[in-house]
């Protein structure tokens, strides 16, 4: 497991939230980091069962390396009806792998698997990747964009401290028809630009943080048919459980928070979020 992605130290589990009345989907999770087990292990089933107890009945398992993307595909094979996979080289992974072309070939092969429904997470990260490696990062991002269009599957974008560069790259090469900004971190102005371009904005536990008023402003602007909710577990557990181990069950807390911010009923939001996820990723069966 790469130190670039793993948790630095063990965290206590967040309590399983009260069950939603309507089912919802976690569109972005890293189950291998939650469980640190084999993709078909009982520990993975336990996490999925805990999510189900909170009303989260399906999960999109998201890739960040060649090896971990293989794990995700096997997980999706092991849990039909409950897990789908996305595959990619993370923007912090791509610049430092020993053989980028070899790893990109692995992703291209996995992308054609029937239980892989998205290419991601890819994108640009100027927080962890320093300037000398950014050309390599951009090259990888463009390769993933091209692959998304080639296989006609959604693109899942990681964008950290690189808003303008990501948006300009999508304009330059042409965005796939289904483009998702995972763990959206921009402000209202960026949200409007993404909305106008037809992109989907996915909000994680960060929207609940006290120091994130810009995210709360942005989440109110997103048309209901371009909105998603995710955990990015095991990271970014929502308030009031910051610092705990995040799991897909926490989507229930995020949905309740977002519904309150938008002035919508939780049941209505669950139904529409599920419709959006199925439109993007297809059936989980």
Secondary structure, 3 states (H helix, E strand, C coil): CCCCCCCCCCCCECCCCCCCCCCEEEEEECHHHHHCCCCCCHHHHHHHHHHHHCCEEEEEEECCCHHHHHHHHHHHHHCCCCEEEEECCCHHHHCCCCCHHHHHHHHHHHCCCCCEEEEEEEEEECCCCCHHHHHHHHHHHHHHHHHHHHHCCEEEEEEECCHHHHHHHHHHHCCCCCEEECCCCCCHHHHHHHHHHCCEEEECHHHHCCCCHHHHHHHHHCCHHHEEECCCECCCCCCCCCCCECCHHHHHHHHHHHHHHHCCCHHHHHHHHHHHHHHHHCCCC
